[in-house]
Amino acid sequence: MDIRGEDSMIKVVGLDGAVRYLNYFQILYIKEIPETKVQLTTGRYYLVRDSVESIQEQIVAFLHSCIAPGERELLFKGTAE
């Protein structure tokens, strides 16, 4: 994952079918209402087709990509018991 390009952003598809890339650090909250609403810290929000779970998976993948492999092993050592 390249943290300098689109891979560092969270990809969502709007209800209109438009693909958008959101900055993880600007996401304030995500909730289902029944579509998924992504609220940004700027006050702007997007209604998207993606599920909360799929957005969460992208966030976790992004955060894991920010941790070097050696550090990842130290960070998660002993947590899988």
Secondary structure, 3 states (H helix, E strand, C coil): CCCCCHHHEEEEEECCCCEEEEEHHHEEEEEECCCEEEEECCCCEEEECCCHHHHHHHHHHHHHHCCCHHHHHHHHCCCCC
